[in-house]
C-alpha cells in the first residue's frame, strides 16, 4: 500500500495542510507538498518549508514507521500516523540514497 504521494502544489479544497518548518512556528508559503496515507487514520497533507537546494524526496526511515521528507535540502523526520515532527536535520542536502539492507552488501 502506498504511504505517501508528492503533490504538485497545495490542494485547493479540504483541510488546511499541516505546516512543517525548522523553527516549528507559524505558516509559510507553499513548499514541498506531500499527501500521506496512514494505515488507521485519515489521509492528510503536509507542507514542508524548503532548505537551500533544489533536491526534494520522501524516503522510508530505518525504523519502518517514520518517513524522511527532504524539502529543498531540509530534512524532516515525521511520524505520518500521528502527524508529528520527530526531528530535523540538513538544510543543504543535494542527494539521498536509500539502502535497502545493510546485509546485502
Secondary structure, DSSP 8 states (H G I E B T S, - for coil): ---EEE-SS--SSSS--EEE-SS--S--S--EEEEE--SSS--EEEEE---SSS--EEEE-TTSS-EEEEETTEEEEEETTTTEEEEEEESS-------S-GGG-
